[in-house]
Amino acid sequence: MSTRSVTAAGREFELVAEPPRTSLTDEAHTLWGFNVEVREGGQVVAVKTCFVGRVTVQARHPEALAGTAEDIAAVVHQMAFDKIEEGLATGGVDDALVFA
C-alpha cells in the first residue's frame, strides 16, 4: 500500500492508496482506478476515487509502462497523490473523483 504524509492549509494528512484496478483485457490497459483514503489524526476524513489514464502515464513516466505491476502502481499512486495534495491545499477535504 502506498502512503504519503501531507501538510496542507495548516493541517496534517496521510494519504493511503489501495492497489490500482483495471479492466480485464488481453490488450494494454488504458485506465487505472483506485481509492485513496485521506486521514487526519488516524481518522478517515475523505475518500478520493482516482483515475489515471495510460496517455498521461505514457507522457510523464513512459518507463513505467514497460515495468512491473508494482512500477505502474507506484507511478499512478504518486500522480494521484500530487493531484490530491493540490486540492487539499485549497481546502478540498471531501469525497471526490480525482482525474490525474
Backbone as XML, in Angstrom:
<?xml version="1.0"?>
<chain id="A" units="angstrom">
  <residue number="1" name="MET">
    <atom name="N" x="0.851" y="-1.171" z="0.000"/>
    <atom name="CA" x="0.000" y="0.000" z="0.000"/>
    <atom name="C" x="0.901" y="1.240" z="0.000"/>
  </residue>
  <residue number="2" name="SER">
    <atom name="N" x="0.591" y="2.175" z="-0.873"/>
    <atom name="CA" x="1.357" y="3.414" z="-0.942"/>
    <atom name="C" x="0.762" y="4.449" z="-0.005"/>
  </residue>
  <residue number="3" name="THR">
    <atom name="N" x="1.640" y="5.220" z="0.617"/>
    <atom name="CA" x="1.189" y="6.289" z="1.505"/>
    <atom name="C" x="2.033" y="7.538" z="1.275"/>
  </residue>
  <residue number="4" name="ARG">
    <atom name="N" x="1.476" y="8.670" z="1.674"/>
    <atom name="CA" x="2.213" y="9.936" z="1.664"/>
    <atom name="C" x="1.680" y="10.803" z="2.786"/>
  </residue>
  <residue number="5" name="SER">
    <atom name="N" x="2.585" y="11.444" z="3.521"/>
    <atom name="CA" x="2.201" y="12.428" z="4.533"/>
    <atom name="C" x="2.190" y="13.799" z="3.871"/>
  </residue>
  <residue number="6" name="VAL">
    <atom name="N" x="1.171" y="14.586" z="4.189"/>
    <atom name="CA" x="0.966" y="15.887" z="3.545"/>
    <atom name="C" x="0.597" y="16.917" z="4.603"/>
  </residue>
  <residue number="7" name="THR">
    <atom name="N" x="1.184" y="18.096" z="4.510"/>
    <atom name="CA" x="0.743" y="19.241" z="5.300"/>
    <atom name="C" x="0.111" y="20.216" z="4.330"/>
  </residue>
  <residue number="8" name="ALA">
    <atom name="N" x="-1.164" y="20.519" z="4.549"/>
    <atom name="CA" x="-1.886" y="21.417" z="3.651"/>
    <atom name="C" x="-2.826" y="22.286" z="4.472"/>
  </residue>
  <residue number="9" name="ALA">
    <atom name="N" x="-2.809" y="23.564" z="4.172"/>
    <atom name="CA" x="-3.679" y="24.524" z="4.859"/>
    <atom name="C" x="-3.530" y="24.407" z="6.380"/>
  </residue>
  <residue number="10" name="GLY">
    <atom name="N" x="-2.294" y="24.163" z="6.847"/>
    <atom name="CA" x="-2.024" y="24.086" z="8.278"/>
    <atom name="C" x="-2.484" y="22.801" z="8.945"/>
  </residue>
  <residue number="11" name="ARG">
    <atom name="N" x="-2.859" y="21.803" z="8.159"/>
    <atom name="CA" x="-3.338" y="20.534" z="8.705"/>
    <atom name="C" x="-2.444" y="19.400" z="8.213"/>
  </residue>
  <residue number="12" name="GLU">
    <atom name="N" x="-2.344" y="18.350" z="9.041"/>
    <atom name="CA" x="-1.532" y="17.176" z="8.704"/>
    <atom name="C" x="-2.454" y="16.059" z="8.217"/>
  </residue>
  <residue number="13" name="PHE">
    <atom name="N" x="-2.145" y="15.520" z="7.043"/>
    <atom name="CA" x="-2.930" y="14.429" z="6.471"/>
    <atom name="C" x="-2.009" y="13.280" z="6.099"/>
  </residue>
  <residue number="14" name="GLU">
    <atom name="N" x="-2.590" y="12.085" z="6.053"/>
    <atom name="CA" x="-1.900" y="10.934" z="5.492"/>
    <atom name="C" x="-2.771" y="10.421" z="4.354"/>
  </residue>
  <residue number="15" name="LEU">
    <atom name="N" x="-2.177" y="10.214" z="3.195"/>
    <atom name="CA" x="-2.878" y="9.661" z="2.040"/>
    <atom name="C" x="-2.521" y="8.184" z="1.947"/>
  </residue>
  <residue number="16" name="VAL">
    <atom name="N" x="-3.539" y="7.333" z="1.866"/>
    <atom name="CA" x="-3.331" y="5.885" z="1.830"/>
    <atom name="C" x="-4.070" y="5.333" z="0.609"/>
  </residue>
  <residue number="17" name="ALA">
    <atom name="N" x="-3.296" y="4.801" z="-0.339"/>
    <atom name="CA" x="-3.874" y="4.328" z="-1.599"/>
    <atom name="C" x="-4.092" y="2.824" z="-1.595"/>
  </residue>
  <residue number="18" name="GLU">
    <atom name="N" x="-5.216" y="2.409" z="-2.163"/>
    <atom name="CA" x="-5.482" y="0.997" z="-2.411"/>
    <atom name="C" x="-4.722" y="0.581" z="-3.670"/>
  </residue>
  <residue number="19" name="PRO">
    <atom name="N" x="-4.537" y="-0.713" z="-3.882"/>
    <atom name="CA" x="-3.904" y="-1.159" z="-5.132"/>
    <atom name="C" x="-4.753" y="-0.728" z="-6.338"/>
  </residue>
  <residue number="20" name="PRO">
    <atom name="N" x="-4.102" y="-0.366" z="-7.443"/>
    <atom name="CA" x="-4.866" y="0.031" z="-8.630"/>
    <atom name="C" x="-5.593" y="-1.159" z="-9.243"/>
  </residue>
  <residue number="21" name="ARG">
    <atom name="N" x="-6.740" y="-0.862" z="-9.817"/>
    <atom name="CA" x="-7.531" y="-1.864" z="-10.518"/>
    <atom name="C" x="-7.674" y="-1.423" z="-11.968"/>
  </residue>
  <residue number="22" name="THR">
    <atom name="N" x="-7.856" y="-2.393" z="-12.825"/>
    <atom name="CA" x="-8.073" y="-2.110" z="-14.235"/>
    <atom name="C" x="-9.018" y="-3.162" z="-14.785"/>
  </residue>
  <residue number="23" name="SER">
    <atom name="N" x="-9.552" y="-2.926" z="-15.957"/>
    <atom name="CA" x="-10.459" y="-3.898" z="-16.554"/>
    <atom name="C" x="-9.670" y="-5.101" z="-17.062"/>
  </residue>
  <residue number="24" name="LEU">
    <atom name="N" x="-10.319" y="-6.241" z="-17.126"/>
    <atom name="CA" x="-9.681" y="-7.439" z="-17.656"/>
    <atom name="C" x="-9.641" y="-7.335" z="-19.172"/>
  </residue>
  <residue number="25" name="THR">
    <atom name="N" x="-8.458" y="-7.466" z="-19.714"/>
    <atom name="CA" x="-8.294" y="-7.373" z="-21.153"/>
    <atom name="C" x="-6.992" y="-8.041" z="-21.562"/>
  </residue>
  <residue number="26" name="ASP">
    <atom name="N" x="-6.934" y="-8.471" z="-22.795"/>
    <atom name="CA" x="-5.693" y="-9.001" z="-23.339"/>
    <atom name="C" x="-4.863" y="-7.889" z="-23.961"/>
  </residue>
  <residue number="27" name="GLU">
    <atom name="N" x="-5.450" y="-6.736" z="-24.106"/>
    <atom name="CA" x="-4.773" y="-5.570" z="-24.679"/>
    <atom name="C" x="-4.095" y="-4.768" z="-23.560"/>
  </residue>
  <residue number="28" name="ALA">
    <atom name="N" x="-3.339" y="-3.760" z="-23.957"/>
    <atom name="CA" x="-2.701" y="-2.871" z="-22.975"/>
    <atom name="C" x="-3.778" y="-2.138" z="-22.176"/>
  </residue>
  <residue number="29" name="HIS">
    <atom name="N" x="-3.572" y="-2.006" z="-20.889"/>
    <atom name="CA" x="-4.527" y="-1.308" z="-20.038"/>
    <atom name="C" x="-4.530" y="0.175" z="-20.392"/>
  </residue>
  <residue number="30" name="THR">
    <atom name="N" x="-5.710" y="0.776" z="-20.353"/>
    <atom name="CA" x="-5.833" y="2.194" z="-20.722"/>
    <atom name="C" x="-6.223" y="3.075" z="-19.552"/>
  </residue>
  <residue number="31" name="LEU">
    <atom name="N" x="-6.656" y="2.472" z="-18.435"/>
    <atom name="CA" x="-7.106" y="3.262" z="-17.293"/>
    <atom name="C" x="-6.914" y="2.462" z="-16.010"/>
  </residue>
  <residue number="32" name="TRP">
    <atom name="N" x="-6.388" y="3.129" z="-14.994"/>
    <atom name="CA" x="-6.255" y="2.526" z="-13.672"/>
    <atom name="C" x="-7.139" y="3.300" z="-12.713"/>
  </residue>
  <residue number="33" name="GLY">
    <atom name="N" x="-7.836" y="2.586" z="-11.836"/>
    <atom name="CA" x="-8.703" y="3.213" z="-10.847"/>
    <atom name="C" x="-8.414" y="2.659" z="-9.466"/>
  </residue>
  <residue number="34" name="PHE">
    <atom name="N" x="-8.558" y="3.514" z="-8.461"/>
    <atom name="CA" x="-8.301" y="3.095" z="-7.081"/>
    <atom name="C" x="-8.795" y="4.185" z="-6.142"/>
  </residue>
  <residue number="35" name="ASN">
    <atom name="N" x="-9.015" y="3.812" z="-4.892"/>
    <atom name="CA" x="-9.403" y="4.774" z="-3.858"/>
    <atom name="C" x="-8.187" y="5.196" z="-3.057"/>
  </residue>
  <residue number="36" name="VAL">
    <atom name="N" x="-8.198" y="6.439" z="-2.613"/>
    <atom name="CA" x="-7.196" y="6.951" z="-1.692"/>
    <atom name="C" x="-7.939" y="7.494" z="-0.480"/>
  </residue>
  <residue number="37" name="GLU">
    <atom name="N" x="-7.622" y="6.949" z="0.692"/>
    <atom name="CA" x="-8.191" y="7.483" z="1.933"/>
    <atom name="C" x="-7.369" y="8.685" z="2.370"/>
  </residue>
  <residue number="38" name="VAL">
    <atom name="N" x="-8.049" y="9.761" z="2.729"/>
    <atom name="CA" x="-7.398" y="10.931" z="3.309"/>
    <atom name="C" x="-7.661" y="10.843" z="4.804"/>
  </residue>
  <residue number="39" name="ARG">
    <atom name="N" x="-6.583" y="10.692" z="5.569"/>
    <atom name="CA" x="-6.713" y="10.530" z="7.015"/>
    <atom name="C" x="-6.128" y="11.740" z="7.733"/>
  </residue>
  <residue number="40" name="GLU">
    <atom name="N" x="-6.801" y="12.097" z="8.816"/>
    <atom name="CA" x="-6.317" y="13.174" z="9.689"/>
    <atom name="C" x="-6.437" y="12.664" z="11.114"/>
  </residue>
  <residue number="41" name="GLY">
    <atom name="N" x="-5.317" y="12.628" z="11.822"/>
    <atom name="CA" x="-5.330" y="12.100" z="13.184"/>
    <atom name="C" x="-5.743" y="10.643" z="13.238"/>
  </residue>
  <residue number="42" name="GLY">
    <atom name="N" x="-5.433" y="9.884" z="12.185"/>
    <atom name="CA" x="-5.779" y="8.471" z="12.142"/>
    <atom name="C" x="-7.190" y="8.170" z="11.678"/>
  </residue>
  <residue number="43" name="GLN">
    <atom name="N" x="-8.027" y="9.195" z="11.536"/>
    <atom name="CA" x="-9.419" y="9.023" z="11.106"/>
    <atom name="C" x="-9.560" y="9.342" z="9.626"/>
  </residue>
  <residue number="44" name="VAL">
    <atom name="N" x="-10.358" y="8.563" z="8.919"/>
    <atom name="CA" x="-10.624" y="8.840" z="7.513"/>
    <atom name="C" x="-11.571" y="10.034" z="7.432"/>
  </residue>
  <residue number="45" name="VAL">
    <atom name="N" x="-11.118" y="11.108" z="6.763"/>
    <atom name="CA" x="-11.938" y="12.315" z="6.623"/>
    <atom name="C" x="-12.471" y="12.468" z="5.206"/>
  </residue>
  <residue number="46" name="ALA">
    <atom name="N" x="-11.920" y="11.713" z="4.261"/>
    <atom name="CA" x="-12.409" y="11.757" z="2.880"/>
    <atom name="C" x="-11.877" y="10.540" z="2.138"/>
  </residue>
  <residue number="47" name="VAL">
    <atom name="N" x="-12.602" y="10.162" z="1.096"/>
    <atom name="CA" x="-12.154" y="9.123" z="0.183"/>
    <atom name="C" x="-12.156" y="9.723" z="-1.213"/>
  </residue>
  <residue number="48" name="LYS">
    <atom name="N" x="-11.007" y="9.662" z="-1.848"/>
    <atom name="CA" x="-10.859" y="10.165" z="-3.211"/>
    <atom name="C" x="-10.824" y="8.954" z="-4.145"/>
  </residue>
  <residue number="49" name="THR">
    <atom name="N" x="-11.739" y="8.912" z="-5.099"/>
    <atom name="CA" x="-11.748" y="7.860" z="-6.104"/>
    <atom name="C" x="-10.954" y="8.383" z="-7.285"/>
  </residue>
  <residue number="50" name="CYS">
    <atom name="N" x="-9.826" y="7.730" z="-7.551"/>
    <atom name="CA" x="-8.847" y="8.249" z="-8.510"/>
    <atom name="C" x="-8.821" y="7.428" z="-9.797"/>
  </residue>
  <residue number="51" name="PHE">
    <atom name="N" x="-8.609" y="8.122" z="-10.903"/>
    <atom name="CA" x="-8.450" y="7.503" z="-12.204"/>
    <atom name="C" x="-7.231" y="8.115" z="-12.874"/>
  </residue>
  <residue number="52" name="VAL">
    <atom name="N" x="-6.377" y="7.242" z="-13.404"/>
    <atom name="CA" x="-5.191" y="7.693" z="-14.125"/>
    <atom name="C" x="-5.171" y="6.970" z="-15.466"/>
  </residue>
  <residue number="53" name="GLY">
    <atom name="N" x="-5.059" y="7.731" z="-16.543"/>
    <atom name="CA" x="-5.092" y="7.165" z="-17.882"/>
    <atom name="C" x="-3.714" y="6.819" z="-18.418"/>
  </residue>
  <residue number="54" name="ARG">
    <atom name="N" x="-3.703" y="5.877" z="-19.340"/>
    <atom name="CA" x="-2.471" y="5.413" z="-19.965"/>
    <atom name="C" x="-1.737" y="6.542" z="-20.675"/>
  </residue>
  <residue number="55" name="VAL">
    <atom name="N" x="-2.465" y="7.416" z="-21.366"/>
    <atom name="CA" x="-1.827" y="8.504" z="-22.112"/>
    <atom name="C" x="-1.051" y="9.414" z="-21.168"/>
  </residue>
  <residue number="56" name="THR">
    <atom name="N" x="-1.619" y="9.690" z="-19.997"/>
    <atom name="CA" x="-0.936" y="10.537" z="-19.015"/>
    <atom name="C" x="0.317" y="9.841" z="-18.491"/>
  </residue>
  <residue number="57" name="VAL">
    <atom name="N" x="0.206" y="8.568" z="-18.191"/>
    <atom name="CA" x="1.376" y="7.817" z="-17.719"/>
    <atom name="C" x="2.438" y="7.794" z="-18.811"/>
  </residue>
  <residue number="58" name="GLN">
    <atom name="N" x="2.023" y="7.544" z="-20.043"/>
    <atom name="CA" x="2.973" y="7.475" z="-21.148"/>
    <atom name="C" x="3.692" y="8.811" z="-21.354"/>
  </residue>
  <residue number="59" name="ALA">
    <atom name="N" x="2.975" y="9.906" z="-21.163"/>
    <atom name="CA" x="3.575" y="11.230" z="-21.353"/>
    <atom name="C" x="4.547" y="11.591" z="-20.227"/>
  </residue>
  <residue number="60" name="ARG">
    <atom name="N" x="4.226" y="11.195" z="-19.007"/>
    <atom name="CA" x="5.035" y="11.621" z="-17.853"/>
    <atom name="C" x="6.047" y="10.582" z="-17.377"/>
  </residue>
  <residue number="61" name="HIS">
    <atom name="N" x="5.687" y="9.299" z="-17.486"/>
    <atom name="CA" x="6.553" y="8.221" z="-16.981"/>
    <atom name="C" x="6.498" y="7.016" z="-17.922"/>
  </residue>
  <residue number="62" name="PRO">
    <atom name="N" x="6.949" y="7.166" z="-19.159"/>
    <atom name="CA" x="6.824" y="6.062" z="-20.122"/>
    <atom name="C" x="7.532" y="4.777" z="-19.684"/>
  </residue>
  <residue number="63" name="GLU">
    <atom name="N" x="8.581" y="4.899" z="-18.889"/>
    <atom name="CA" x="9.315" y="3.719" z="-18.435"/>
    <atom name="C" x="8.444" y="2.808" z="-17.565"/>
  </residue>
  <residue number="64" name="ALA">
    <atom name="N" x="7.459" y="3.365" z="-16.898"/>
    <atom name="CA" x="6.597" y="2.559" z="-16.022"/>
    <atom name="C" x="5.780" y="1.553" z="-16.818"/>
  </residue>
  <residue number="65" name="LEU">
    <atom name="N" x="5.405" y="1.917" z="-18.043"/>
    <atom name="CA" x="4.580" y="1.019" z="-18.855"/>
    <atom name="C" x="5.335" y="-0.239" z="-19.273"/>
  </residue>
  <residue number="66" name="ALA">
    <atom name="N" x="6.657" y="-0.167" z="-19.290"/>
    <atom name="CA" x="7.464" y="-1.334" z="-19.633"/>
    <atom name="C" x="7.868" y="-2.125" z="-18.384"/>
  </residue>
  <residue number="67" name="GLY">
    <atom name="N" x="7.493" y="-1.635" z="-17.222"/>
    <atom name="CA" x="7.883" y="-2.263" z="-15.962"/>
    <atom name="C" x="6.849" y="-3.244" z="-15.450"/>
  </residue>
  <residue number="68" name="THR">
    <atom name="N" x="6.978" y="-3.521" z="-14.176"/>
    <atom name="CA" x="6.093" y="-4.473" z="-13.497"/>
    <atom name="C" x="4.812" y="-3.777" z="-13.033"/>
  </residue>
  <residue number="69" name="ALA">
    <atom name="N" x="3.892" y="-4.567" z="-12.524"/>
    <atom name="CA" x="2.658" y="-4.007" z="-11.955"/>
    <atom name="C" x="2.985" y="-3.082" z="-10.788"/>
  </residue>
  <residue number="70" name="GLU">
    <atom name="N" x="4.019" y="-3.414" z="-10.027"/>
    <atom name="CA" x="4.438" y="-2.564" z="-8.905"/>
    <atom name="C" x="4.963" y="-1.221" z="-9.401"/>
  </residue>
  <residue number="71" name="ASP">
    <atom name="N" x="5.672" y="-1.232" z="-10.536"/>
    <atom name="CA" x="6.171" y="0.019" z="-11.119"/>
    <atom name="C" x="5.009" y="0.929" z="-11.517"/>
  </residue>
  <residue number="72" name="ILE">
    <atom name="N" x="4.017" y="0.345" z="-12.162"/>
    <atom name="CA" x="2.848" y="1.133" z="-12.575"/>
    <atom name="C" x="2.098" y="1.645" z="-11.353"/>
  </residue>
  <residue number="73" name="ALA">
    <atom name="N" x="1.913" y="0.789" z="-10.357"/>
    <atom name="CA" x="1.202" y="1.206" z="-9.141"/>
    <atom name="C" x="1.898" y="2.395" z="-8.493"/>
  </residue>
  <residue number="74" name="ALA">
    <atom name="N" x="3.216" y="2.327" z="-8.379"/>
    <atom name="CA" x="3.957" y="3.431" z="-7.754"/>
    <atom name="C" x="3.749" y="4.736" z="-8.515"/>
  </residue>
  <residue number="75" name="VAL">
    <atom name="N" x="3.779" y="4.672" z="-9.836"/>
    <atom name="CA" x="3.621" y="5.888" z="-10.650"/>
    <atom name="C" x="2.198" y="6.439" z="-10.555"/>
  </residue>
  <residue number="76" name="VAL">
    <atom name="N" x="1.187" y="5.589" z="-10.725"/>
    <atom name="CA" x="-0.186" y="6.114" z="-10.701"/>
    <atom name="C" x="-0.551" y="6.627" z="-9.312"/>
  </residue>
  <residue number="77" name="HIS">
    <atom name="N" x="-0.039" y="5.990" z="-8.261"/>
    <atom name="CA" x="-0.288" y="6.488" z="-6.904"/>
    <atom name="C" x="0.340" y="7.861" z="-6.715"/>
  </residue>
  <residue number="78" name="GLN">
    <atom name="N" x="1.582" y="8.038" z="-7.131"/>
    <atom name="CA" x="2.250" y="9.330" z="-6.962"/>
    <atom name="C" x="1.546" y="10.431" z="-7.749"/>
  </residue>
  <residue number="79" name="MET">
    <atom name="N" x="1.087" y="10.099" z="-8.958"/>
    <atom name="CA" x="0.361" y="11.092" z="-9.759"/>
    <atom name="C" x="-0.932" y="11.503" z="-9.060"/>
  </residue>
  <residue number="80" name="ALA">
    <atom name="N" x="-1.643" y="10.538" z="-8.500"/>
    <atom name="CA" x="-2.883" y="10.845" z="-7.778"/>
    <atom name="C" x="-2.585" y="11.629" z="-6.503"/>
  </residue>
  <residue number="81" name="PHE">
    <atom name="N" x="-1.555" y="11.231" z="-5.765"/>
    <atom name="CA" x="-1.185" y="11.956" z="-4.542"/>
    <atom name="C" x="-0.884" y="13.426" z="-4.848"/>
  </residue>
  <residue number="82" name="ASP">
    <atom name="N" x="-0.167" y="13.678" z="-5.949"/>
    <atom name="CA" x="0.141" y="15.060" z="-6.332"/>
    <atom name="C" x="-1.136" y="15.868" z="-6.552"/>
  </residue>
  <residue number="83" name="LYS">
    <atom name="N" x="-2.091" y="15.273" z="-7.266"/>
    <atom name="CA" x="-3.352" y="15.960" z="-7.565"/>
    <atom name="C" x="-4.176" y="16.173" z="-6.288"/>
  </residue>
  <residue number="84" name="ILE">
    <atom name="N" x="-4.222" y="15.172" z="-5.421"/>
    <atom name="CA" x="-4.967" y="15.292" z="-4.161"/>
    <atom name="C" x="-4.333" y="16.361" z="-3.278"/>
  </residue>
  <residue number="85" name="GLU">
    <atom name="N" x="-3.012" y="16.385" z="-3.218"/>
    <atom name="CA" x="-2.322" y="17.382" z="-2.403"/>
    <atom name="C" x="-2.658" y="18.799" z="-2.866"/>
  </residue>
  <residue number="86" name="GLU">
    <atom name="N" x="-2.737" y="19.009" z="-4.183"/>
    <atom name="CA" x="-3.147" y="20.316" z="-4.713"/>
    <atom name="C" x="-4.533" y="20.698" z="-4.194"/>
  </residue>
  <residue number="87" name="GLY">
    <atom name="N" x="-5.453" y="19.752" z="-4.221"/>
    <atom name="CA" x="-6.808" y="20.017" z="-3.748"/>
    <atom name="C" x="-6.878" y="20.284" z="-2.263"/>
  </residue>
  <residue number="88" name="LEU">
    <atom name="N" x="-6.100" y="19.538" z="-1.475"/>
    <atom name="CA" x="-6.085" y="19.759" z="-0.028"/>
    <atom name="C" x="-5.563" y="21.148" z="0.313"/>
  </residue>
  <residue number="89" name="ALA">
    <atom name="N" x="-4.615" y="21.624" z="-0.459"/>
    <atom name="CA" x="-4.039" y="22.958" z="-0.213"/>
    <atom name="C" x="-5.074" y="24.065" z="-0.383"/>
  </residue>
  <residue number="90" name="THR">
    <atom name="N" x="-6.102" y="23.793" z="-1.173"/>
    <atom name="CA" x="-7.156" y="24.801" z="-1.385"/>
    <atom name="C" x="-8.418" y="24.457" z="-0.601"/>
  </residue>
  <residue number="91" name="GLY">
    <atom name="N" x="-8.299" y="23.549" z="0.374"/>
    <atom name="CA" x="-9.421" y="23.235" z="1.254"/>
    <atom name="C" x="-10.300" y="22.101" z="0.774"/>
  </residue>
  <residue number="92" name="GLY">
    <atom name="N" x="-9.870" y="21.327" z="-0.194"/>
    <atom name="CA" x="-10.688" y="20.250" z="-0.744"/>
    <atom name="C" x="-10.663" y="18.978" z="0.065"/>
  </residue>
  <residue number="93" name="VAL">
    <atom name="N" x="-11.141" y="19.050" z="1.306"/>
    <atom name="CA" x="-11.185" y="17.865" z="2.188"/>
    <atom name="C" x="-12.599" y="17.302" z="2.162"/>
  </residue>
  <residue number="94" name="ASP">
    <atom name="N" x="-12.915" y="16.610" z="1.082"/>
    <atom name="CA" x="-14.213" y="15.979" z="0.942"/>
    <atom name="C" x="-14.072" y="14.811" z="-0.024"/>
  </residue>
  <residue number="95" name="ASP">
    <atom name="N" x="-15.067" y="13.947" z="-0.057"/>
    <atom name="CA" x="-15.055" y="12.846" z="-1.017"/>
    <atom name="C" x="-15.132" y="13.450" z="-2.413"/>
  </residue>
  <residue number="96" name="ALA">
    <atom name="N" x="-14.371" y="12.866" z="-3.339"/>
    <atom name="CA" x="-14.371" y="13.420" z="-4.694"/>
    <atom name="C" x="-13.775" y="12.421" z="-5.684"/>
  </residue>
  <residue number="97" name="LEU">
    <atom name="N" x="-14.081" y="12.652" z="-6.959"/>
    <atom name="CA" x="-13.413" y="11.966" z="-8.047"/>
    <atom name="C" x="-12.178" y="12.766" z="-8.393"/>
  </residue>
  <residue number="98" name="VAL">
    <atom name="N" x="-11.080" y="12.058" z="-8.649"/>
    <atom name="CA" x="-9.816" y="12.733" z="-8.991"/>
    <atom name="C" x="-9.309" y="12.107" z="-10.287"/>
  </residue>
  <residue number="99" name="PHE">
    <atom name="N" x="-9.095" y="12.953" z="-11.281"/>
    <atom name="CA" x="-8.538" y="12.512" z="-12.548"/>
    <atom name="C" x="-7.122" y="13.056" z="-12.633"/>
  </residue>
  <residue number="100" name="ALA">
    <atom name="N" x="-6.146" y="12.158" z="-12.546"/>
    <atom name="CA" x="-4.745" y="12.603" z="-12.534"/>
    <atom name="C" x="-4.101" y="12.336" z="-13.887"/>
  </residue>
</chain>
